[in-house]
Amino acid sequence: MKNLNIINPHFITYSDELITVDVLGGVDTAQVERMFCTLRIGYKNYPPMRSTLDLYNDTQTEKLIRTVCEKYELKLNEASKSIHSLILQLEEYRINQLKYSSTKSIKTFVPTEAEKQNAVKTLKKKNLLQIIVDSLNAVGIIGEDENALILFLSLSSHRSLNPFSVLCLAKSGIGKSYILQKLAQCMPDGSYSFHTQISENALYYFNSDELQNKALLIEDLDWTQQMLSPLATLQSHGKLIKTRATKDKDGMIHSTTFEVTGNLCMAACAYSDKNYEELSLPFLCLHLNHSHMQDLEIMDYQKRCKAGLIRSDETEKIQHGLKCIMAALEPVSVINPFAPLINLPADVGHPRKSFLLLLNFIELITFFFQHQREKIVDKKTGEVFVKTHPDDIETAFRFLKNNLFRRADELSTSARGFYHWLSQYLKESKTDRFSALDVRRAKRLHPRTLNRYLNELKYFSYIQVAGGNQYREGFLYKLTQMGDQSDIQSRIETDLKATIDKVKAEYEVQNSKTVRQNTVSDLKTQTV
């Protein structure tokens, strides 16, 4: 490339004894089958000529050469030699650029042997979950202990054979993106792909292995079926296949298939007023805390940060420790021998997806406690399995109990929260009637939001019109008996407790059998 002067990728100059050519806008490295360029060709003191063409198109190139010869009165052989030399050197430059971009090294996190041993010691501690919660509080995730722990467990599953995904739901300004960013800082480098937003078709154009065994983090997830459908398919089947019509360089239409494989977990943020539970997605939906007490805790942490009471070096040390914990997890398979004993409460909606979500979450707990669980080796294949413990099932039930309540609820989560507030408000006001104006006086709600809540409660007969007039002071409403969920919650809790009791009883039976077998084996050994 002795004749090329590369000022920057968007301005390349070629010069020889005959002509000078400026390549305005550079050379496109995305479409290697063509070379569209905008050229400014100069010869001595003559005015330059400009042309945009595909240098890989012989017809356009030959026309350019003849135009140069006619304009500057040059010999055809000399002009042809210069133009083809330009093409060859631009081609060589583009090949070098493609080689450079393909050999970019991806920074990965590799702990030292001592760090890995310390992480394994932490993973073997009985209070492991509390250690993780304390560490997440120390890095700045305040007041969301259970949600932050579930998110951390989910993101750690990117190393497992069956990753687990989570949707983080809250209203604007609550701090969804902040939690996701903080958790990303606690993940090993190279183990996640962070995106502010992804369009509905972008997933189909990832490289085939770009998402393999990684965590996909999305700050802002659009509530559209076109966006959620490929995400759900990728999570459930680990593969996306899309075929569409494309036009080749000759103008012929062909079908082109795009295939993306990815055994990945996902953590995404979305607006909470949308009822994601009714879509029956293969993701666990977490609702962030937006209470007044949570506001006070967040503001107190912000004060301590501005006052210099939070040391960045200590925070980075804790983040590094969490990275080592994730890196110390091995991609082992999980066997749940108690799965036949687990039943989904009858009141929970979408039983097929909900039950699979429950089983996958139990598997996630077992995977995270792999260094505290019994390991089984397949004698034929040599594959190592981790066996689920009853404590894993009990922990999963404790974390998922509220989620199961929501899946059994016909109201959206935000409408259910408004109904609880409304019940408490009427009880404190010692009245059974209310109007929209009364609610607006007691609680700051946008009129459209309030109208949506009232319409949803009326639709499910949780409230009914008790008087008033639409065109004067407005309707008066009163609560009905439909809103009481205590019976459903009681039944769900009873079913979960019965399942735990059955699992523990079966565990005791299996343990006693194992003890007897070991005793007989020892006696035979002593006899021999």
Residue pairs with C-beta under 8 A, 6 or more apart in sequence:
1 89
1 92
1 93
3 14
3 15
3 16
3 85
3 86
3 89
4 12
4 13
4 14
4 89
4 90
4 93
5 12
5 13
5 14
5 15
6 12
6 13
6 93
7 13
8 26
9 26
9 97
10 24
10 25
10 26
11 22
11 23
11 24
11 25
11 26
12 22
12 23
12 26
12 27
12 90
12 93
13 20
13 21
13 22
13 23
14 20
14 21
14 22
14 23
14 85
14 86
14 89
14 90
15 21
16 82
16 85
18 43
18 74
18 78
18 79
18 82
19 41
19 42
19 43
19 68
19 72
19 79
19 82
20 41
20 42
20 43
21 39
21 40
21 41
21 42
21 86
22 39
22 40
22 42
23 37
23 38
23 39
23 90
24 38
24 39
24 40
25 37
25 38
27 35
27 37
27 90
27 93
27 94
27 97
28 35
28 36
29 94
29 97
29 98
29 101
32 94
32 98
33 56
33 249
34 54
34 56
34 57
34 249
35 54
35 55
35 56
35 87
35 90
35 91
35 94
36 52
36 53
36 54
36 55
37 52
37 53
37 55
37 90
38 50
38 51
38 52
39 50
39 51
39 52
39 53
39 64
40 48
40 49
40 50
41 48
41 49
41 50
41 51
41 68
42 48
43 68
43 71
43 72
43 74
44 72
46 71
46 72
49 67
49 68
49 71
51 64
51 67
53 60
53 61
53 64
54 60
55 61
55 86
55 87
55 90
56 87
61 83
61 87
64 83
65 76
65 79
65 80
65 83
66 76
68 74
68 79
68 83
69 75
69 76
69 79
72 79
106 190
107 189
107 190
108 188
108 189
108 190
108 191
109 188
109 189
109 190
109 191
109 323
109 327
110 327
111 119
111 323
111 324
111 327
111 328
115 324
116 324
116 327
116 328
118 321
118 324
119 321
119 324
119 325
119 327
119 328
120 328
120 371
122 128
122 131
122 321
122 325
123 325
123 328
123 329
123 368
123 369
123 370
123 371
123 372
124 371
124 372
125 131
126 372
128 368
128 369
128 372
129 149
129 395
132 149
132 152
132 322
132 325
133 145
133 148
133 149
135 186
135 318
135 321
135 322
136 145
136 148
136 149
136 152
136 182
136 186
136 322
137 145
138 314
138 315
138 318
139 182
139 185
139 186
139 315
139 318
139 319
139 322
140 182
140 301
140 305
140 310
140 315
141 148
141 179
141 182
141 183
142 297
142 298
142 301
143 289
143 293
143 294
143 297
143 298
144 179
144 288
144 289
144 294
146 399
147 168
147 179
147 286
147 287
147 288
147 289
148 179
148 183
149 399
150 166
150 284
150 286
150 399
151 166
151 168
151 179
151 183
151 267
151 286
152 183
152 186
152 322
153 164
153 364
153 365
153 368
154 163
154 164
154 165
154 166
154 265
154 267
154 284
154 364
155 183
155 187
155 192
155 215
155 265
155 267
155 326
156 325
156 326
156 329
156 367
156 368
157 163
157 164
157 265
157 364
157 367
157 368
158 191
158 192
158 213
158 214
158 215
158 264
158 265
159 191
159 213
159 326
159 329
159 330
159 331
160 329
160 331
160 332
160 334
160 363
160 364
160 367
161 263
161 331
161 332
161 333
161 334
162 334
162 360
162 363
163 215
163 235
163 263
163 264
163 265
164 265
164 284
164 360
164 361
164 363
164 364
165 235
165 265
165 266
165 267
165 268
165 282
165 283
165 284
166 266
166 267
166 268
166 283
166 284
166 285
166 286
167 221
167 268
167 269
167 270
167 276
167 281
167 283
167 284
167 285
167 286
168 176
168 179
168 180
168 267
168 268
168 269
168 270
168 286
168 288
169 176
169 269
169 270
169 271
169 272
169 276
169 285
169 286
169 287
169 288
169 413
170 176
170 269
170 271
170 272
170 287
170 288
170 290
171 271
171 272
171 273
171 290
172 271
174 288
174 290
175 288
175 298
176 219
176 269
176 270
176 288
177 219
177 220
177 269
179 288
180 217
180 219
180 267
180 269
181 219
183 217
183 267
184 192
184 194
184 217
185 319
186 319
186 322
186 323
186 326
187 215
187 322
187 323
187 326
188 323
188 326
188 327
189 323
191 214
191 215
191 326
192 214
192 215
192 216
192 217
193 210
193 211
193 214
193 215
193 216
193 217
194 217
194 219
195 216
195 217
195 218
195 219
196 218
196 219
196 220
197 218
197 219
197 220
197 221
197 222
198 218
198 221
198 227
199 227
200 222
200 224
200 226
200 227
200 230
201 226
203 230
203 231
203 234
203 240
203 260
204 230
204 240
204 242
204 258
204 260
205 258
205 260
206 260
206 262
207 260
208 259
208 260
208 261
209 261
209 262
210 260
210 262
211 234
211 260
211 261
211 262
211 264
212 261
212 262
212 263
212 264
213 263
213 264
213 331
214 262
214 264
215 264
215 265
215 266
215 267
216 262
216 264
216 265
216 266
216 267
216 268
217 266
217 267
217 268
218 266
218 267
218 268
218 269
219 268
219 269
220 269
220 270
221 227
221 228
221 268
221 269
221 270
223 270
223 271
223 274
223 276
228 279
228 281
230 240
231 266
231 268
232 281
232 282
232 283
233 239
233 240
234 240
234 260
234 262
234 264
235 264
235 266
235 282
235 283
236 282
238 261
238 262
238 263
239 259
239 260
239 261
239 262
240 258
240 259
240 260
240 261
240 262
241 257
241 258
241 259
242 257
242 258
242 259
243 255
243 256
243 257
243 258
244 255
244 256
244 258
245 253
245 254
245 255
245 256
246 253
246 254
246 255
246 256
247 253
247 254
248 254
266 283
268 283
270 276
272 287
272 288
272 413
272 414
273 412
273 414
273 449
274 412
275 412
275 413
276 283
276 285
277 285
277 349
277 350
277 406
277 407
277 409
277 412
277 413
278 349
278 412
280 350
280 353
280 354
281 353
282 353
282 356
282 357
284 357
284 361
284 400
284 403
285 403
285 406
286 403
287 406
287 413
301 310
304 310
328 371
329 367
329 368
329 370
330 370
332 367
332 370
332 375
332 384
332 385
332 386
333 383
333 384
333 385
333 386
334 363
334 366
334 367
334 385
334 386
334 387
334 388
335 376
335 385
335 386
335 387
335 388
336 359
336 362
336 363
336 366
336 388
337 387
337 388
337 510
338 388
338 390
338 393
338 503
338 506
338 507
339 359
341 499
341 502
341 503
341 506
342 358
342 359
342 362
342 393
342 499
342 503
343 495
343 499
344 351
344 354
344 355
344 358
345 404
345 408
345 491
345 492
345 495
345 496
346 491
346 495
347 408
347 488
347 491
347 492
348 354
348 404
348 407
348 408
348 492
349 407
349 408
350 407
354 404
354 407
357 400
358 396
358 400
358 404
361 396
361 399
361 400
362 388
362 392
362 393
362 396
363 388
364 396
365 392
365 393
365 395
365 396
366 373
366 386
366 387
366 388
366 389
366 392
367 386
369 389
369 391
369 392
370 386
372 389
373 386
373 387
373 388
373 389
373 392
374 386
374 387
374 389
375 384
375 385
375 386
375 387
376 384
376 385
376 386
376 387
377 383
377 384
377 385
378 384
378 385
389 507
390 500
390 503
390 504
390 507
393 499
393 500
393 503
394 500
397 496
397 499
397 500
401 492
401 493
401 496
404 492
404 496
405 485
405 488
405 489
405 492
406 413
406 416
408 488
408 492
409 416
409 485
409 488
410 460
411 419
411 456
411 457
411 460
411 462
412 456
414 453
415 452
415 453
415 456
415 457
418 453
418 457
419 457
419 462
419 483
421 443
422 434
422 439
422 479
423 479
423 483
425 434
425 439
425 442
425 443
426 432
426 434
426 479
432 478
432 479
433 466
433 467
433 476
433 477
433 478
434 476
434 477
434 478
435 468
435 473
435 474
435 475
435 476
435 477
436 447
436 450
436 451
436 454
436 474
436 475
437 473
437 474
439 445
439 450
440 447
440 450
445 453
454 463
454 477
457 463
457 483
458 464
458 465
460 482
461 480
461 482
462 479
462 480
462 482
462 483
463 477
463 478
463 479
463 480
464 477
464 478
464 480
465 475
465 476
465 477
466 476
466 477
466 478
467 475
467 476
468 474
468 475
468 476
469 475
